[in-house]
Amino acid sequence: MTKTTPMMAQYQKIKDQYPDAFLFYRLGDFYEMFNEDAVKGSQILELTLTTRSHSAKNPIPMCGVPHRAVQSYIDILVDQGYKVAICEQMEDPKLAKGMVKREVIQLVTPGTQTDTGAAGAKRNNYLTALTLTSPGNFGLAYTDLSTGELKAAEIQGDDAVVNELMGLQTKEVVVDETVPEALRARLKQLGMMISKQFEVQESAELSYVQQDLKTAPLQRVVAVLVTYVTVTQKRSLAHLQRAVAYQPASFLKMDHSSQTNLEITQNLRTKKKSGTLLWLLDETKTAMGGRLLKQWLDRPLIDRKAIETRQAKVGVLLDHYFERSNLQAELVKVYDLERLAGRVAFGSVNGRDLIQLQTSLEQVPQIEHTIADLGESVFNETLKHLDPVEDVAAAIRAAIVPEPPLSVTDGGVIRDGYNDQLDQYRDAMRHGKNWLAELEAHEREVTGINNLKIGYNHVFGYYIEVTKVNLSKLPTDRYERKQTLANAERFSTPELKEKESLILEAEEKSVALEYQLFANLRETVKQAIKRLQKLAAIIASLDVLQSFAVVSEDYHFVKPELVTGHDLEIKQGRHPVVEKVLGRQSYVPNDVRMNDETNILLITGPNMSGKSTYMRQLALTVIMAQMGCFVPAEAAQMPIFDQIFTRIGAADDLISGQSTFMVEMQEANRALSHATANSLILFDEIGRGTATYDGMALAQAIIEYVHNRVHAKTLFSTHYHELTALEDSLKQLRNVHVGAVEQDGDLVFLHQMQPGPADKSYGIHVAKLAGMPEQLLKRADVILTDLEESAAEKPVVATPVADSATEETPQESTSVSAPSTSEKTTEPEPIDGDDQQLSLFTDEPEVTPAQAKVIDQLSHLNLMGMTPMDVMSQVYKWQQKLSK
């Protein structure tokens, strides 16, 4: 049995406190990992796996990383969803008696990672906490530890919680014992790390951040979140801002699938920013502005006054080109004030960070002057709260050298003349080094050895070095031998030893005093953190507004007029992202008109003609308008929408094992269940994932439900041309189609929206454009002709059917029926109540006793409890019965 050493006993004791984390255990200049951590860590980080106690029967696996490069290794592990506990030496090994004391100084997790680097400068990294307050009701809070932002809300229902977490793109969720296991498992499936925090610790930071929260559920969830941060970070949280309570219903609501379908912040194909609305709108000059832009995109406004205030500011900046250019030039020199304030609070700020802070603050008076030059009252509040924090800038300017080193413990950070004692130490060091230079010149002259030199190392201190070739030239007993090398000898003298003592003492005291002075300055800056955060918020807002002005000017956007009713009219609207990719000359704009008498546009036309683009451009226009930005159109009048729902594109949900059609139905159901008359619904090809008649029946029923019950502004595109007959019976539905013409047998898309239904789908023409084989296309033409002739003999007719889903005053709707088995069509009797069905055939044939028995068995068949072979066997038995 291998004997456990004191060091490994200490390691294991600490590791037992962090079983779910990689333990980085400091040994000298390295962080070491042992046992399972070493095996797994070496694979992930591509490190060489070695062993400790080689002679033991069971040597201990071991690997390590240098302490100066540790951050990059931590980032790799955390980015892959792991936690890292950093265990430091808490005392000088030279002074320690027995084992060096060690303890974990920080637990880095996916949600608490603050060193995001340049790539993550414009992204927030949110840590979220979740508690159950009553059945189905949750408290939710989130923070970005790098900026101190902290918000909390009460959310109803599991689906709403999941949607909020996915919208925040949170990587880690902290839960207490109240959160159901089923919800935890669901969040894990979605790739979120689940961390537990059952106990709550009272602290000054917690009292401070909770002070504006009025309800117990919000106070509880914020307490869970702040306690977890306190326990894991083990350092000052002075930069945490007072928690802000928000209600998701106070913003334009979009579920995660709608945000994904509309490609607001992430490209569906590449999963990157390029090709998204965020990509188009981002002309921000600061990291703070970039993050705020994404927040505004995620939560467009529904408050008219707030929207119009933003619009007014954008309009002013748009009209003042020179002032806007000056503002941009000043913003470029502003560093990330929010994250600099965070590093000050954490105590991880260095000299270069403070110089960045000073440079940023020096731009504020110029920014203030530029905004004042606009001479517009809409910016009065901005000017009123624009605090330059000049005292902090002056303190840094007086203390820190213009180009400080990265390290704050090795000296060279503080300016000459800042502190008298420090100047004295430096003077002693300089005089000592001058004396050394003079000694070296003197000894060379006396001995005649031109390459004699005076050097220094940490082990032997200062020495006189003479090469072995020149040793014979040395006068006897001139020096005291100190060290022998292969090609030289090193010596000392009593005078050199005395000067060495003075120089090293001055250096040691100088470095210690410098660090103390730097720490004092850091504390001074720390007192101004709240002021810095308020300044950062104002500058970030100015940055986003100037970005809107730049984009609006570059792409000829216009200010939308917000109306109080439900009228929507967009003249020559464009899809801003597609237009940027194609170029303004290539993009074909389209109108959208939907007044109080028109709530649904039923869109028909061939594939690739632009139906989906037309639908998406309306949604993006609404989002841009309610962010306060101008919109891509010649003119726009629109109401303020409360929600946007989309069902666009086909995608399986592989994680939960749901088919394309199931996802389609779920997304449609969310819209039908939650939409109001103030919502916008985009349905693209509903029903295509199932059999033709099933799909057509569902599509019609959905249209009728929206028309009769929801009354939301709806764009519904379809290839079911039979549905265009609904215009005759649904008063608020209007047919439109995307134009296309045939020229010499080829299809030419006009990309122009026109009134009325399309005459056909041109599917074979699209297949030709895709490069299908000529022989296949000819065969498809023959089949299409046969089908069209068959349909002509048995025409499709629209027959009225009572609608069980209507409101108090029933409204006659149109049911699109399939081709009848008889050339004569009859009108079926209306069926009341829940038993109403869509009749596909007008004449019902007689059912034989054998058929009735099969139907009865079929209706009671437990399909979910049968294997595919059992089903095939049963169908075979029925076939035998029916053939007799």
Helices and strands as residue ranges (DSSP letters): H 6-15, E 21-27, E 30-34, H 35-45, E 50-52, E 60-66, G 67-69, H 70-79, E 83-89, E 102-108, G 118-120, E 126-134, E 137-144, E 149-156, H 158-168, E 172-175, H 181-189, E 193-196, H 204-210, H 216-233, E 244-245, G 248-250, E 253-254, H 256-261, H 277-281, H 287-298, H 304-319, H 321-331, H 337-346, H 351-374, G 377-379, H 380-385, H 390-399, H 420-447, E 453-457, E 461-467, G 468-473, E 480-484, E 488-492, H 494-526, H 529-554, E 561-562, E 568-573, H 576-582, E 590-594, E 600-604, H 611-627, E 635-638, E 643-647, H 660-674, E 680-684, H 692-705, I 706-710, E 713-717, G 721-728, E 733-743, E 746-755, H 763-769, H 774-793, E 798-801, E 813-816, G 833-835, H 849-859, G 863-865, H 868-883
